[in-house]
Each structure stands twice: as structure tokens, then as C-alpha cells.
Amino acid sequence: MPDYRPREGAAVRAREFAIYTAARTGEVIGARWSEIDFTEKLWIIPARRMKGGQQHRVPLSDRALEILAEVRCEGSDERRPAVVTAVAEPQRA
């Protein structure tokens, strides 16, 4: 049977990033570039965005870092705060 699932787009990248980081959808959609530490391979989610009210440090796998690189290449970058720009901030025509 053919696989008809979409393979591209912000929603697909967000879902895959959520899977690789075991994060909630809202955490992924709310991710900011300032929370990503590429050197330490960590995503540091501030307490104010966490359900439990405590800072969360998420180790980033190689694939999670690749997804971030892909998102950056697709037009989202450090000048815009949202990592998953097309999901968090819809583009206007």
C-alpha cells in the first residue's frame, strides 16, 4: 500500500521534533531559538512555559538538531523568535 502521509511542511517537522524530544505539542509550538543551545545539544524550556512550573532541560538527539537545521533553512531563523514559524506564526499572503 502506498504511503500518502505528508513528508514536508512545518506541521510535519513540529510533530517529528515532538517525537524526538518527547515534548508536548504546545511546548514545541512555543519553542524559541533563544531556548536552543546547539553547543550543549540542549533545549531549555523555561518554567513559565512548563505545565509543572519548573524549567525543563531536554537533550537534543542528532535528528532533533537536523530538524532544527531544516526549519532554519526553510526560512525560520534567529531573527524570528518562534522555531516552528509556520505553525506558531502563520504567514500572511
MARGULO-679988 format. One record per residue (C-alpha): residue in one letter; y, x, z negated. Coordinates in Angstrom, 3 decimals. Example, Ala and Ser with C-alpha at 12.3 -4.5 7.8 and 13.67 -1.06 7.14 Angstrom:
# MARGULO-679988
minu:A&y:-4.500&x:12.300&z:-7.800 $
minu:S&y:-1.060&x:13.670&z:-7.140 $
//
This chain:
# MARGULO-679988
minu:M&y:0.000&x:0.000&z:0.000 $
minu:P&y:3.443&x:1.405&z:0.906 $
minu:D&y:5.828&x:2.340&z:-1.902 $
minu:Y&y:9.016&x:0.285&z:-1.468 $
minu:R&y:10.792&x:1.411&z:-4.625 $
minu:P&y:14.243&x:2.927&z:-4.040 $
minu:R&y:14.383&x:6.673&z:-4.440 $
minu:E&y:18.133&x:7.243&z:-4.313 $
minu:G&y:21.220&x:5.917&z:-5.995 $
minu:A&y:22.908&x:6.033&z:-9.362 $
minu:A&y:20.639&x:3.423&z:-10.950 $
minu:V&y:17.509&x:5.341&z:-9.956 $
minu:R&y:18.954&x:8.614&z:-11.286 $
minu:A&y:20.003&x:6.893&z:-14.535 $
minu:R&y:16.543&x:5.393&z:-15.035 $
minu:E&y:14.827&x:8.711&z:-14.336 $
minu:F&y:17.212&x:10.542&z:-16.690 $
minu:A&y:16.453&x:7.944&z:-19.377 $
minu:I&y:12.731&x:8.532&z:-18.935 $
minu:Y&y:13.028&x:12.327&z:-19.152 $
minu:T&y:15.273&x:12.156&z:-22.221 $
minu:A&y:13.648&x:9.139&z:-23.944 $
minu:A&y:17.160&x:7.696&z:-24.312 $
minu:R&y:18.269&x:4.080&z:-24.352 $
minu:T&y:19.934&x:2.672&z:-21.241 $
minu:G&y:23.299&x:2.313&z:-22.988 $
minu:E&y:23.200&x:5.937&z:-24.096 $
minu:V&y:22.513&x:7.100&z:-20.545 $
minu:I&y:25.200&x:4.913&z:-19.006 $
minu:G&y:27.657&x:6.082&z:-21.664 $
minu:A&y:26.837&x:9.782&z:-21.242 $
minu:R&y:29.841&x:12.053&z:-20.814 $
minu:W&y:29.964&x:15.509&z:-19.264 $
minu:S&y:31.505&x:16.813&z:-22.477 $
minu:E&y:28.241&x:15.902&z:-24.279 $
minu:I&y:26.109&x:18.088&z:-21.995 $
minu:D&y:25.531&x:21.720&z:-22.976 $
minu:F&y:23.992&x:23.365&z:-19.920 $
minu:T&y:23.686&x:26.751&z:-21.643 $
minu:E&y:21.667&x:25.417&z:-24.566 $
minu:K&y:19.966&x:22.725&z:-22.426 $
minu:L&y:21.096&x:20.009&z:-24.849 $
minu:W&y:22.670&x:16.589&z:-24.644 $
minu:I&y:24.582&x:15.976&z:-27.869 $
minu:I&y:25.262&x:12.264&z:-28.298 $
minu:P&y:27.999&x:11.656&z:-30.884 $
minu:A&y:27.255&x:9.486&z:-33.919 $
minu:R&y:29.741&x:6.806&z:-32.804 $
minu:R&y:27.564&x:6.075&z:-29.754 $
minu:M&y:24.238&x:6.047&z:-31.571 $
minu:K&y:22.597&x:2.905&z:-32.889 $
minu:G&y:21.753&x:4.643&z:-36.177 $
minu:G&y:25.227&x:6.125&z:-36.550 $
minu:Q&y:24.041&x:9.749&z:-36.582 $
minu:Q&y:24.582&x:12.462&z:-33.982 $
minu:H&y:21.547&x:12.888&z:-31.724 $
minu:R&y:20.581&x:16.179&z:-30.070 $
minu:V&y:18.402&x:15.677&z:-27.006 $
minu:P&y:16.660&x:18.702&z:-25.443 $
minu:L&y:17.015&x:18.636&z:-21.664 $
minu:S&y:13.984&x:19.439&z:-19.535 $
minu:D&y:14.332&x:21.287&z:-16.247 $
minu:R&y:14.006&x:17.960&z:-14.390 $
minu:A&y:16.715&x:16.327&z:-16.545 $
minu:L&y:19.023&x:19.240&z:-15.685 $
minu:E&y:18.131&x:18.822&z:-11.990 $
minu:I&y:19.098&x:15.149&z:-12.179 $
minu:L&y:22.453&x:16.117&z:-13.685 $
minu:A&y:22.959&x:18.626&z:-10.859 $
minu:E&y:22.092&x:15.949&z:-8.274 $
minu:V&y:24.530&x:13.492&z:-9.849 $
minu:R&y:27.248&x:16.147&z:-9.813 $
minu:C&y:26.575&x:16.845&z:-6.111 $
minu:E&y:26.817&x:13.123&z:-5.340 $
minu:G&y:30.450&x:13.009&z:-6.410 $
minu:S&y:30.412&x:12.794&z:-10.190 $
minu:D&y:31.806&x:15.863&z:-11.882 $
minu:E&y:33.526&x:17.123&z:-14.999 $
minu:R&y:36.904&x:15.664&z:-13.929 $
minu:R&y:35.463&x:12.182&z:-14.477 $
minu:P&y:34.114&x:11.576&z:-17.962 $
minu:A&y:31.058&x:9.473&z:-17.075 $
minu:V&y:27.938&x:11.336&z:-15.954 $
minu:V&y:26.465&x:8.318&z:-14.150 $
minu:T&y:29.743&x:7.386&z:-12.478 $
minu:A&y:28.455&x:4.777&z:-10.045 $
minu:V&y:26.799&x:2.832&z:-12.860 $
minu:A&y:29.425&x:3.291&z:-15.570 $
minu:E&y:32.481&x:3.016&z:-13.342 $
minu:P&y:31.814&x:1.018&z:-10.154 $
minu:Q&y:33.502&x:2.380&z:-7.058 $
minu:R&y:36.092&x:0.096&z:-5.501 $
minu:A&y:36.253&x:-0.344&z:-1.751 $
//
